[in-house]
């Protein structure tokens, strides 16, 4: 029996260990019913682990979870759902081939029987409309914009009349306009009596929506829930990172933490080499249907030596295909690609790497590293890709060079023979940087290079990209984090449905860039 005066959700002395790693340490926290709560902290602080414990996905090593004063069985999703807790993950779980109506039915309690598609759509239409979600229920999930997919995830979570809705990093894949829409929907859920817990890492977003704020750092509760009234960005910064960003410039600090700040021009006081040929030139490039997202449609783009060009856009709008096309992994149906003055349209990846192409891939643990291979084998992969391992090379010499490189990049490791999977996310990314950023790099593609990294590791990556740019390399930076793009890019190109939707130079206006990301208005600062 529920206690109406009890917290909607409470964790008591919760600890979660994965082997020698402690993800949460003795966390006790209460969330008052009927409010919007934010759990704030940098990547690796334990936010997602906390959400998964509350939703029954993780069995804590010690501690308990209470819903409305009743202790529930931990590590049991069904028990948590029956108690009224629902979690919407950062990575969407809707089957992409299902229609909207089928996705709503999938996993709904008490489902069964036979439905025509029309009857299934009729069954769920009122539920979606009641949440102000206007969508064609016969459309397939993969055909929908990211914002719509997320709204359907939330609608499906609310089928059980959830009392507590947890959204894990819900803004990570949204445009600025999409974030505003999400927050308006969250406010309406609060008005209906739903307790909403938002897992976030950007101070600007937290201050814009939350009633209370709690901060995790290093798996521990530092503070909270605190009423938002009176809290400042400076105070929250100190709670989130302590002294970790004191060495950063104010501009970098604000970008790292997502603090509302007018964006300056990152290229101010610097000159870009306009004498040398562009490191990358794409002329009217289109691709055939690609497995990784939207095909490219008449894309023209250039990156000059000594320049960082950022690629913005809601995920799934051709960013992965862009990288694959430059790397010769996506077939072109039209157009040409030039690297450092060489036409490489018909060249292989190996030939393009010989011409100076380097890639920091989207998924470091899938595309970037072989987790079950040694560090020296991962590091030496660049030689293999460029064909030079056909020469007789002593493994001992490769290990020596690898050690020298990894140490110069500040990688924390025991021996170059250890598996890459034993490293932290930040150190794993440093191994990739050590391999890809060398003296012969002409064009470096950095695809989501800081995703999942803590503030210190993120700052390290930014410093490395800027240093490579200042040595004359061209950088193509793909990121879903506008603060990151605005902070270190000399230009920002927006992609929408496989096309270039706008090009901007600093000082950047988040509303203009955001409008280009969703095709709301023409880009106003084209160059």
C-alpha positions as CSV (number, residue, x, y, z in Angstrom):
1,X,0.0,0.0,0.0
2,X,1.4,3.4,-1.1
3,X,2.1,6.2,1.3
4,X,1.0,9.5,-0.3
5,X,3.4,11.5,1.9
6,X,6.4,9.3,1.0
7,X,8.9,10.2,-1.8
8,X,7.9,9.0,-5.3
9,X,11.3,7.3,-5.5
10,X,14.0,6.8,-2.9
11,X,17.3,4.9,-3.0
12,X,18.8,3.9,0.3
13,X,22.5,3.2,0.6
14,X,22.8,1.9,-3.0
15,X,26.1,0.6,-4.1
16,X,26.8,-1.0,-7.5
17,X,30.1,-2.8,-8.3
18,X,31.3,-4.3,-11.5
19,X,34.3,-6.4,-10.5
20,X,36.9,-3.9,-9.1
21,X,34.9,-0.9,-10.4
22,X,32.4,0.8,-8.2
23,X,29.8,2.6,-10.3
24,X,27.7,3.8,-7.4
25,X,28.9,4.1,-3.8
26,X,26.5,4.3,-0.9
27,X,24.0,6.6,-2.7
28,X,20.9,7.7,-0.8
29,X,18.5,10.1,-2.4
30,X,14.8,10.9,-2.3
31,X,12.6,12.5,-5.0
32,X,9.4,14.3,-4.1
33,X,6.3,13.3,-6.0
34,X,4.9,15.5,-8.7
35,X,8.1,17.4,-9.6
36,X,10.6,17.5,-12.3
37,X,14.0,16.4,-10.9
38,X,17.3,16.6,-12.7
39,X,20.2,14.3,-11.9
40,X,23.3,16.1,-13.1
41,X,26.9,15.1,-13.5
42,X,29.6,14.6,-16.1
43,X,30.0,11.4,-18.1
44,X,31.1,8.5,-15.8
45,X,29.5,10.1,-12.7
46,X,27.1,7.1,-12.3
47,X,23.9,8.8,-13.6
48,X,22.9,6.0,-16.0
49,X,23.7,3.3,-13.5
50,X,21.5,5.1,-11.0
51,X,18.7,5.2,-13.5
52,X,19.1,1.5,-14.3
53,X,19.0,0.5,-10.6
54,X,15.7,2.5,-10.2
55,X,14.2,0.9,-13.2
56,X,15.1,-2.6,-12.1
57,X,17.7,-3.3,-14.8
58,X,20.6,-3.5,-12.4
59,X,20.8,-5.4,-9.2
60,X,22.8,-3.3,-6.7
61,X,25.4,-4.9,-4.5
62,X,23.9,-3.3,-1.5
63,X,20.9,-1.0,-0.7
64,X,17.3,-0.8,-1.5
65,X,14.8,1.1,-3.7
66,X,11.4,2.4,-2.5
67,X,8.5,3.6,-4.6
68,X,5.9,5.7,-2.7
69,X,7.3,4.2,0.6
70,X,7.1,0.6,-0.5
71,X,10.4,-1.4,-0.9
72,X,10.5,-3.1,-4.3
73,X,12.5,-6.0,-5.5
74,X,15.7,-4.7,-7.1
75,X,17.1,-6.0,-10.3
76,X,13.7,-7.0,-11.5
77,X,12.2,-4.9,-14.4
78,X,8.7,-6.2,-14.1
79,X,8.5,-5.4,-10.4
80,X,9.7,-1.9,-11.0
81,X,7.2,-1.4,-13.8
82,X,4.3,-2.8,-11.7
83,X,5.3,-0.3,-9.0
84,X,5.1,2.6,-11.6
85,X,8.7,3.2,-12.7
86,X,9.5,3.5,-16.4
87,X,12.8,4.3,-18.0
88,X,13.3,5.7,-21.5
89,X,16.9,4.9,-22.6
90,X,19.3,7.2,-24.4
91,X,19.5,4.6,-27.1
92,X,16.0,4.1,-28.4
93,X,14.6,0.6,-28.2
94,X,11.7,0.8,-30.7
95,X,11.9,-1.9,-33.5
96,X,12.8,0.2,-36.6
97,X,10.8,-2.0,-39.0
98,X,7.6,-1.7,-36.9
99,X,4.8,0.8,-37.6
100,X,4.0,3.3,-34.9
101,X,0.9,1.3,-33.9
102,X,2.9,-2.0,-33.8
103,X,5.6,-0.4,-31.7
104,X,3.1,0.8,-29.2
105,X,1.6,-2.6,-28.9
106,X,5.0,-4.3,-28.6
107,X,5.7,-4.8,-24.9
108,X,2.4,-3.3,-23.8
109,X,0.9,-5.1,-20.8
110,X,-2.0,-7.5,-21.5
111,X,-1.4,-7.5,-25.2
112,X,-2.7,-10.4,-27.2
113,X,-5.3,-11.4,-29.8
114,X,-5.4,-10.5,-33.5
115,X,-5.7,-7.0,-34.9
116,X,-5.9,-5.6,-38.3
117,X,-3.6,-2.7,-38.9
118,X,-6.5,-0.3,-38.9
119,X,-7.8,-1.6,-35.6
120,X,-4.3,-1.5,-34.0
121,X,-4.0,2.2,-35.1
122,X,-7.4,3.0,-33.7
123,X,-6.4,1.3,-30.4
124,X,-3.4,3.6,-29.9
125,X,-4.5,6.9,-31.6
126,X,-6.3,8.3,-28.5
127,X,-3.3,7.6,-26.2
128,X,-0.9,9.4,-28.5
129,X,-3.2,12.3,-29.1
130,X,-3.7,12.6,-25.3
131,X,0.0,13.2,-25.1
132,X,-0.2,15.8,-28.0
133,X,1.7,13.5,-30.3
134,X,0.5,13.9,-33.9
135,X,1.8,11.1,-36.1
136,X,0.7,8.7,-38.8
137,X,0.4,5.4,-37.0
138,X,1.0,3.4,-40.2
139,X,4.5,4.9,-40.7
140,X,7.5,2.8,-39.8
141,X,9.7,3.9,-36.9
142,X,12.8,4.2,-39.1
143,X,11.0,6.7,-41.3
144,X,10.4,9.1,-38.4
145,X,12.5,12.1,-37.2
146,X,14.5,11.4,-34.1
147,X,12.3,13.8,-32.1
148,X,9.2,11.8,-33.1
149,X,10.8,8.5,-32.2
150,X,11.6,9.8,-28.8
151,X,8.1,11.1,-28.2
152,X,6.8,7.6,-29.1
153,X,9.3,6.0,-26.7
154,X,7.9,8.3,-23.9
155,X,4.3,7.5,-25.0
156,X,5.0,3.8,-24.8
157,X,6.5,4.2,-21.3
158,X,3.3,5.9,-20.2
159,X,1.0,3.0,-21.3
160,X,1.2,1.6,-17.8
161,X,0.2,4.9,-16.1
162,X,3.7,5.4,-14.8
163,X,4.1,7.3,-11.6
164,X,7.8,7.9,-12.1
165,X,9.3,8.5,-15.6
166,X,13.1,8.5,-15.9
167,X,14.6,9.9,-19.1
168,X,18.3,9.1,-19.6
169,X,20.1,11.9,-21.5
170,X,17.0,12.7,-23.5
171,X,18.5,15.8,-25.1
172,X,21.6,14.1,-26.5
173,X,20.1,13.5,-30.0
174,X,17.8,16.5,-30.3
175,X,18.0,19.8,-32.1
176,X,17.5,23.0,-30.0
177,X,13.9,23.1,-31.2
178,X,13.5,19.4,-30.3
179,X,14.8,20.1,-26.8
180,X,12.2,22.9,-26.3
181,X,9.4,20.5,-27.5
182,X,10.7,17.8,-25.1
183,X,10.7,20.1,-22.1
184,X,7.2,21.4,-22.9
185,X,6.0,17.7,-23.0
186,X,7.8,17.0,-19.7
187,X,6.0,20.0,-18.1
188,X,2.7,18.7,-19.3
189,X,3.5,15.3,-17.7
190,X,4.3,17.0,-14.4
191,X,0.9,18.8,-14.7
192,X,-0.7,15.3,-15.0
193,X,1.0,14.3,-11.7
194,X,3.9,12.3,-13.2
195,X,7.2,12.5,-11.3
196,X,9.9,13.0,-14.0
197,X,13.6,12.4,-13.4
198,X,15.9,13.7,-16.1
199,X,19.4,12.4,-16.4
200,X,21.4,15.3,-17.8
201,X,24.9,16.7,-18.0
202,X,24.4,20.2,-19.3
203,X,23.8,23.0,-16.8
204,X,21.9,25.2,-19.2
205,X,19.3,22.5,-19.8
206,X,19.0,21.7,-16.1
207,X,18.3,25.3,-15.1
208,X,15.8,25.5,-17.9
209,X,13.5,22.7,-16.8
210,X,14.1,21.2,-13.3
211,X,12.4,21.9,-10.0
212,X,15.2,20.2,-8.1
213,X,18.8,19.3,-8.9
214,X,20.9,16.5,-7.6
215,X,24.6,16.0,-8.5
216,X,26.6,12.8,-8.8
217,X,30.4,12.8,-9.0
218,X,32.5,9.7,-9.2
219,X,29.6,7.4,-8.3
220,X,28.7,9.4,-5.2
221,X,25.9,11.8,-4.4
222,X,27.5,15.2,-3.9
223,X,24.4,17.2,-3.2
224,X,20.7,17.3,-3.7
225,X,17.9,17.3,-4.4
226,X,18.3,21.0,-4.1
227,X,15.5,23.5,-5.1
228,X,16.6,25.2,-8.3
229,X,15.8,28.6,-6.9
230,X,19.0,30.4,-6.0
231,X,21.3,27.9,-7.7
232,X,23.8,29.4,-10.1
233,X,25.9,27.9,-12.9
234,X,29.0,28.6,-11.0
235,X,27.8,26.7,-7.9
236,X,26.7,23.7,-10.0
237,X,30.0,23.7,-11.8
238,X,31.9,23.4,-8.5
239,X,29.6,20.5,-7.5
240,X,30.0,18.6,-10.8
241,X,33.7,18.8,-11.3
242,X,35.4,20.4,-8.3
243,X,38.7,21.6,-9.4
244,X,38.8,19.6,-12.6
245,X,38.2,22.5,-15.0
246,X,40.2,25.2,-13.3
247,X,43.0,24.8,-15.9
248,X,40.5,25.4,-18.8
249,X,39.7,28.7,-20.3
250,X,36.3,30.2,-19.4
251,X,35.1,29.6,-22.9
252,X,36.1,25.9,-22.9
253,X,34.7,25.4,-19.4
254,X,31.3,26.8,-20.4
255,X,31.2,24.5,-23.5
256,X,32.3,21.5,-21.5
257,X,29.4,22.0,-19.0
258,X,26.8,23.4,-21.3
259,X,26.5,26.8,-19.6
260,X,24.5,29.5,-21.4
261,X,27.1,31.7,-22.9
262,X,27.4,34.0,-25.9
263,X,29.6,32.1,-28.4
264,X,32.7,34.0,-29.6
265,X,34.4,33.4,-32.9
266,X,36.9,30.5,-32.5
267,X,38.9,31.6,-35.5
268,X,39.4,35.2,-34.2
269,X,43.1,36.1,-34.5
270,X,44.0,33.1,-36.7
271,X,44.6,32.8,-40.4
272,X,43.6,29.8,-42.5
273,X,46.0,28.7,-45.3
274,X,44.2,29.6,-48.5
275,X,47.3,29.2,-50.7
276,X,47.6,25.4,-50.4
277,X,44.9,23.3,-52.1
278,X,42.0,22.3,-49.8
279,X,42.8,19.2,-47.8
280,X,39.3,18.0,-48.7
281,X,37.0,19.0,-51.6
282,X,33.7,17.3,-52.3
283,X,32.0,18.4,-55.5
284,X,28.3,17.5,-55.9
285,X,28.7,14.2,-54.2
286,X,25.8,11.8,-54.1
287,X,25.8,8.2,-52.9
288,X,23.8,5.1,-53.6
289,X,21.5,3.8,-50.8
290,X,23.7,3.3,-47.7
291,X,23.3,1.0,-44.7
292,X,24.4,3.7,-42.3
293,X,21.7,6.3,-42.8
294,X,20.6,9.0,-45.3
295,X,22.3,8.9,-48.6
296,X,24.3,12.0,-49.7
297,X,22.5,14.2,-52.1
298,X,24.6,16.7,-54.1
299,X,26.9,17.5,-51.2
300,X,29.7,20.1,-51.9
301,X,32.1,20.7,-49.0
302,X,35.7,21.8,-48.5
303,X,38.1,21.9,-45.6
304,X,41.3,23.9,-45.8
305,X,44.6,23.2,-44.1
306,X,44.7,24.7,-40.6
307,X,40.9,24.7,-40.3
308,X,38.3,22.9,-38.2
309,X,35.0,22.5,-39.9
310,X,32.2,21.1,-37.7
311,X,29.3,19.0,-39.0
312,X,26.1,19.6,-37.1
313,X,22.7,17.9,-37.5
314,X,20.3,15.6,-35.8
315,X,21.7,12.1,-35.9
316,X,20.9,10.0,-38.9
317,X,20.9,12.8,-41.4
318,X,23.9,11.6,-43.4
319,X,26.8,12.2,-41.1
320,X,27.9,8.5,-41.1
321,X,27.5,8.3,-44.9
322,X,29.6,11.4,-45.3
323,X,32.5,9.7,-43.4
324,X,32.0,6.5,-45.3
325,X,32.0,8.3,-48.6
326,X,35.3,10.1,-47.8
327,X,36.8,6.8,-46.7
328,X,35.6,5.0,-49.9
329,X,33.2,2.8,-47.9
330,X,30.0,4.2,-49.5
331,X,29.7,4.0,-53.3
332,X,29.3,7.3,-55.1
333,X,26.6,7.7,-57.7
334,X,27.8,11.2,-58.7
335,X,30.5,13.8,-57.9
336,X,34.2,13.8,-57.1
337,X,36.4,13.8,-54.0
338,X,39.8,15.4,-53.7
339,X,42.3,14.9,-50.9
340,X,45.3,17.3,-50.6
341,X,45.1,18.1,-54.3
342,X,44.7,14.5,-55.4
343,X,41.5,13.1,-57.1
344,X,40.8,10.0,-55.0
345,X,37.2,9.4,-56.2
346,X,38.2,6.0,-57.5
347,X,40.9,5.3,-54.9
348,X,40.8,2.7,-52.1
349,X,40.9,3.5,-48.4
350,X,44.6,2.5,-48.3
351,X,45.4,4.9,-51.1
352,X,43.4,7.7,-49.3
353,X,45.3,7.0,-46.1
354,X,48.6,7.3,-48.0
355,X,47.3,10.7,-49.3
356,X,46.9,11.8,-45.6
357,X,43.4,10.7,-44.5
358,X,43.0,9.8,-40.9
359,X,39.8,8.8,-39.1
360,X,38.8,8.9,-35.5
361,X,35.6,6.7,-35.9
362,X,32.1,7.0,-34.5
363,X,32.3,3.9,-32.3
364,X,35.8,3.6,-30.7
365,X,35.0,0.2,-29.2
366,X,33.6,-1.2,-32.4
367,X,35.2,0.6,-35.4
368,X,38.2,2.1,-33.7
369,X,39.8,-0.7,-31.6
370,X,39.8,-4.4,-31.4
371,X,39.2,-4.8,-27.7
372,X,40.6,-8.4,-27.6
373,X,43.8,-7.4,-29.4
374,X,46.9,-5.8,-27.8
375,X,47.6,-2.1,-27.7
376,X,50.6,-2.5,-30.0
377,X,48.5,-4.4,-32.5
378,X,45.8,-1.7,-32.4
379,X,48.3,1.1,-32.7
380,X,50.1,-0.6,-35.7
381,X,46.9,-0.9,-37.6
382,X,47.6,2.3,-39.4
383,X,50.7,0.8,-41.0
384,X,48.6,-2.2,-42.1
385,X,46.0,0.1,-43.6
386,X,48.6,2.0,-45.5
387,X,50.2,-1.1,-46.8
388,X,53.7,-0.6,-45.2
389,X,53.5,-3.8,-43.1
390,X,54.2,-5.7,-46.4
391,X,57.8,-4.7,-45.5
392,X,59.7,-6.8,-43.0
393,X,59.2,-5.2,-39.6
394,X,60.3,-6.6,-36.3
395,X,57.4,-6.9,-33.8
396,X,59.8,-5.7,-31.1
397,X,60.4,-2.5,-33.1
398,X,56.7,-1.9,-33.5
399,X,56.2,-2.4,-29.7
400,X,59.0,0.1,-29.0
401,X,57.4,2.7,-31.3
402,X,54.0,2.0,-29.9
403,X,55.3,2.5,-26.3
404,X,56.9,5.8,-27.3
405,X,53.8,7.0,-29.0
406,X,51.4,6.0,-26.2
407,X,53.5,7.6,-23.6
408,X,53.8,10.9,-25.5
409,X,50.0,10.9,-25.6
410,X,49.7,10.3,-21.9
411,X,47.9,7.0,-22.1
412,X,47.7,5.2,-18.8
413,X,48.5,1.6,-19.3
414,X,50.7,-1.2,-17.9
415,X,52.2,-2.8,-21.0
416,X,51.6,-2.6,-24.8
417,X,50.7,-6.3,-24.7
418,X,47.6,-5.7,-22.7
419,X,44.2,-5.8,-24.4
420,X,42.6,-2.6,-25.5
421,X,39.4,-3.6,-23.8
422,X,41.1,-3.1,-20.4
423,X,41.4,0.7,-20.8
424,X,39.1,3.4,-19.7
425,X,37.1,5.3,-22.3
426,X,39.4,8.3,-22.2
427,X,42.6,6.2,-22.5
428,X,41.1,4.1,-25.3
429,X,40.4,7.3,-27.2
430,X,44.0,8.4,-26.6
431,X,45.2,5.2,-28.3
432,X,43.2,6.1,-31.3
433,X,44.5,9.7,-31.3
434,X,48.0,8.4,-31.1
435,X,47.4,6.2,-34.1
436,X,45.5,8.7,-36.2
437,X,47.1,12.1,-35.5
438,X,50.6,11.9,-37.0
439,X,53.0,14.2,-38.9
440,X,51.6,12.9,-42.2
441,X,48.0,13.6,-41.5
442,X,46.5,16.0,-44.0
443,X,42.8,15.5,-43.2
444,X,41.6,14.2,-39.8
445,X,38.0,13.1,-39.6
446,X,36.9,13.2,-35.9
447,X,33.5,11.5,-35.6
448,X,31.9,12.0,-32.1
449,X,35.4,12.0,-30.6
450,X,34.3,13.0,-27.1
451,X,31.1,11.0,-26.7
452,X,31.0,9.2,-23.4
453,X,34.2,10.8,-22.1
454,X,34.5,12.8,-18.9
455,X,35.4,16.4,-18.8
456,X,39.1,15.9,-18.5
457,X,39.3,13.5,-21.4
458,X,37.1,15.7,-23.5
459,X,39.3,18.7,-22.9
460,X,42.3,16.5,-23.9
461,X,40.7,15.6,-27.2
462,X,39.9,19.3,-28.0
463,X,43.5,20.2,-27.2
464,X,44.8,17.5,-29.5
465,X,42.5,18.5,-32.4
466,X,43.5,22.2,-32.0
467,X,47.2,21.3,-32.0
468,X,46.8,19.3,-35.2
469,X,45.0,22.2,-36.8
470,X,47.7,24.6,-35.8
471,X,50.3,22.4,-37.3
472,X,48.4,22.7,-40.6
473,X,46.1,19.6,-40.7
474,X,42.5,20.0,-41.7
475,X,39.9,18.7,-39.2
476,X,36.4,17.6,-40.1
477,X,34.6,17.3,-36.7
478,X,31.2,15.5,-36.6
479,X,29.4,16.0,-33.3
480,X,25.9,16.1,-31.9
481,X,27.1,18.5,-29.2
482,X,26.5,22.1,-30.4
483,X,28.5,23.5,-27.5
484,X,31.5,21.5,-28.7
485,X,31.1,22.5,-32.3
486,X,30.6,26.2,-31.5
487,X,33.7,26.2,-29.2
488,X,36.3,24.7,-31.5
489,X,35.0,24.9,-35.1
490,X,36.1,27.7,-37.5
491,X,33.0,26.9,-39.6
492,X,29.9,24.8,-38.9
493,X,28.1,23.0,-41.7
494,X,24.6,21.7,-41.0
495,X,23.4,18.4,-42.6
496,X,19.7,17.5,-43.1
497,X,18.5,14.4,-45.0
498,X,21.8,13.9,-46.6
499,X,22.1,17.5,-47.9
500,X,24.0,20.6,-46.8
501,X,21.3,22.7,-45.1
502,X,23.5,25.7,-44.2
503,X,27.0,26.9,-43.4
504,X,27.8,29.2,-40.6
505,X,30.8,31.2,-39.2
506,X,31.2,32.5,-35.7
507,X,29.9,34.0,-33.6
508,X,27.3,31.3,-33.9
509,X,23.6,31.8,-33.2
510,X,22.2,28.5,-31.7
511,X,18.7,29.4,-32.9
512,X,19.8,29.9,-36.6
513,X,21.9,26.7,-36.5
514,X,19.0,24.8,-34.8
515,X,16.5,26.0,-37.4
516,X,18.8,24.7,-40.2
517,X,19.0,21.3,-38.5
518,X,15.3,20.8,-38.7
519,X,14.7,22.7,-42.0
520,X,12.6,25.3,-40.3
521,X,14.1,28.4,-42.0
522,X,16.9,29.0,-44.5
523,X,20.3,29.4,-43.0
524,X,20.9,33.1,-42.4
525,X,24.7,33.2,-42.1
526,X,25.7,31.3,-45.2
527,X,29.3,31.7,-46.4
